[in-house]
Amino acid sequence: MSLKSLFTEHPESVGETYFEHMGVALSFAGPLLAAGLAALVHAFLPFLCVTTASATVKRLYARMTNRAPRPAQPSVADRMMGWDPVI
């Protein structure tokens, strides 16, 4: 397995580039961090943040399971294979 494929195999499997996938992952990271902090506060002060963490997790779960993977885009090399220089 090449070093490049370590970074691109999974994003390509869901029809995203490395940077597109990074953006999506980061859009989940922020709310998850906030939910974790809310759960920490709730652990010590159970009258605060009563539903914050669970509501966030439910919202993110719905968002993640409703994502439809985009079809993978052919690479430049794949597109060139179909090019006929005689035409």
C-alpha positions as CSV (number, residue, x, y, z in Angstrom):
1,M,0.0,0.0,0.0
2,S,1.5,3.3,-1.0
3,L,1.7,6.3,1.3
4,K,-0.7,8.3,-1.0
5,S,-3.4,5.5,-0.9
6,L,-3.3,5.7,2.9
7,F,-4.7,9.2,2.6
8,T,-6.9,8.8,-0.4
9,E,-8.4,5.3,-0.4
10,H,-11.2,6.0,2.1
11,P,-12.2,9.5,0.8
12,E,-12.4,8.1,-2.7
13,S,-14.6,5.2,-1.5
14,V,-17.2,7.7,-0.5
15,G,-16.7,9.9,-3.6
16,E,-14.7,12.7,-2.0
17,T,-11.3,14.1,-2.4
18,Y,-8.9,14.2,0.5
19,F,-9.8,17.9,1.3
20,E,-13.5,17.4,0.8
21,H,-13.4,14.5,3.2
22,M,-11.4,16.6,5.7
23,G,-14.0,19.3,5.6
24,V,-16.8,16.8,6.3
25,A,-14.9,15.2,9.1
26,L,-14.1,18.5,10.7
27,S,-17.8,19.5,10.4
28,F,-18.5,16.5,12.7
29,A,-15.6,17.1,15.0
30,G,-16.8,20.5,16.3
31,P,-20.2,19.4,17.4
32,L,-18.8,16.2,18.8
33,L,-16.3,18.2,20.9
34,A,-19.1,20.4,22.2
35,A,-21.2,17.4,23.0
36,G,-18.3,15.9,24.9
37,L,-17.9,19.1,26.9
38,A,-21.6,19.2,27.6
39,A,-21.5,15.6,28.9
40,L,-18.5,16.5,31.1
41,V,-20.4,19.4,32.6
42,H,-23.5,17.2,33.0
43,A,-21.5,14.6,34.8
44,F,-20.7,17.0,37.6
45,L,-23.7,19.2,37.4
46,P,-26.6,16.9,36.3
47,F,-29.1,19.8,36.2
48,L,-27.1,21.4,33.3
49,C,-26.9,20.2,29.7
50,V,-29.5,17.6,30.3
51,T,-30.1,16.7,26.7
52,T,-27.3,18.6,24.9
53,A,-25.0,15.7,24.2
54,S,-27.7,13.2,23.3
55,A,-29.4,15.6,21.0
56,T,-26.2,16.4,19.3
57,V,-25.3,12.8,18.8
58,K,-28.8,12.0,17.4
59,R,-28.5,15.0,15.0
60,L,-25.1,14.0,13.8
61,Y,-26.1,10.3,13.4
62,A,-29.1,11.3,11.2
63,R,-26.8,13.5,9.1
64,M,-24.2,10.8,8.7
65,T,-26.6,8.0,7.8
66,N,-28.5,10.2,5.3
67,R,-25.3,11.0,3.4
68,A,-25.3,9.5,-0.1
69,P,-21.8,8.7,-1.4
70,R,-21.1,10.5,-4.6
71,P,-19.9,8.4,-7.5
72,A,-16.1,8.3,-7.7
73,Q,-14.7,10.6,-10.3
74,P,-12.4,9.0,-12.8
75,S,-8.8,10.0,-12.5
76,V,-7.0,11.9,-15.3
77,A,-5.2,8.7,-16.3
78,D,-8.5,6.8,-16.5
79,R,-10.1,9.6,-18.7
80,M,-7.0,9.6,-21.0
81,M,-7.5,5.8,-21.6
82,G,-10.7,6.6,-23.4
83,W,-9.2,9.3,-25.5
84,D,-8.6,8.3,-29.1
85,P,-6.0,10.6,-30.8
86,V,-7.1,9.4,-34.3
87,I,-10.5,11.2,-34.1
